[in-house]
Amino acid sequence: MTIAPAPATAALRSPTDVKRLANAFCHAQLLLTADELGLFADLDRHGPSTQEQVTERLGLAGRGVNDFLSGLVLLGLIELTGEVYTLTGVAAETLVPGTPRYIGGFLRRASRMLYPAWGHLGAALRTGQPQTAGAGPGAFLQMLADPAQRGPYLTMMDSASGLVAPHLIRAFSWTAHASVLDVGGCRGNLVGRLLGAYPHLHGAVFDLPPMAEPFGEHTAALSVAERATFHAGDFFRDELPTADVVMLGHVLHNWSPEERAALIARAWAAVAPGGALLVYDAMLPETPADLPRTLVSLNMLLVTEGGSEYPASHCQNWLAAAGCTTTEVLPLGSTDTLVIGRKPR
Ligand SMILES: C[S@@+](CC[C@H](N)C(=O)[O-])C[C@H]1O[C@@H](n2cnc3c(N)ncnc32)[C@H](O)[C@@H]1O
């Protein structure tokens, strides 16, 4: 099989290009460190600022700050005009805490979980074992029981489902259905956005018991609590409530192929006649041509016991094994793929 190089590596033509690739982690650390130090929030709050003002307000020592700010300018995250720094448009849109498109959850996950784990990629490949603490059985419950992990996890999941929501709102015939159940739907961010877009729709989330409280708070904040219900349980053991549309989003990639097939069968059984099962993940193309999705799949190697991304055809096979004969595969934005399985009336 021939695999065409992805755009990020297509320009590798010289030793210098290869050395630049070897240091690509420096780019990520400039972004993650700027977020951790509060630079983006600071520039948003105070507006155009000199290096001295930034150094003082962030409590930095001074050494290296000029290079740090220059690096961020060269990455396109801030701009230098005369002597003052400001946020670029994309930074103002995505990196300022408290704004609707803030991706702070992703940044936290990248800096605290994935960056250390990627330092052990070799060990993961040698052993087949995850490289993060607490990745074994009960990992989700352990993480939800720890207030220091729970908050960042919830905002990270909101970041993920917030990016998918506008696409999912348009990709499916929601007006033809009355109810939706999001299995592993976290604190209801996606269901909340669907209910916001479709006032006729009633929504439910099935997730682990500790998610009940954040679900109540979050759906109230999204002004949809009256049409939203939480069902607590273990999706491998407890019966799922029936709905017209059942969703499994960013869930299957956490589990082994056998567990994915079992989850699909349980979710399919919960779909009402005439309804549909919607599955989305960063599914892999049939030939490995997508570098970001390949990297997401390696993330799952590093942080779960059996997870990975998978091709849409595997999902269709699990649906067929569950008894679903009609499936469609659609892109969901540029990052995800949606598989729809339809149940006859
Ligand atoms: C990766 S998140 C997906 C969140 C959301 N669907 C999205 O698209 O962003 C996986 C979710 O599955 C839930 N979960 C994990 N194990 C579970 C189990 N055994 N039973 C029910 N929910 C579970 C977690 O609490 C979490 O909310």
The ligand as a Gaussian input file, in Angstrom:
#p B3LYP/6-31G(d) Opt

LIG

0 1
 C      -15.159000      10.702000      25.951000
 S      -16.613000      11.124000      26.804000
 C      -17.749000      11.515000      25.510000
 C      -18.605000      12.707000      25.824000
 C      -19.545000      13.163000      24.733000
 N      -20.358000      12.093000      24.198000
 C      -18.836000      13.917000      23.618000
 O      -19.103000      13.662000      22.452000
 O      -18.041000      14.811000      23.898000
 C      -17.138000       9.544000      27.382000
 C      -18.316000       9.635000      28.321000
 O      -18.689000       8.290000      28.657000
 C      -18.991000       8.236000      30.046000
 N      -18.796000       6.855000      30.500000
 C      -17.624000       6.189000      30.605000
 N      -17.834000       4.925000      31.049000
 C      -19.175000       4.812000      31.226000
 C      -20.015000       3.739000      31.649000
 N      -19.506000       2.544000      31.973000
 N      -21.339000       3.944000      31.691000
 C      -21.878000       5.159000      31.363000
 N      -21.124000       6.211000      30.940000
 C      -19.792000       6.042000      30.877000
 C      -18.031000       9.220000      30.676000
 O      -18.469000       9.645000      31.950000
 C      -18.031000      10.338000      29.627000
 O      -19.022000      11.289000      29.877000

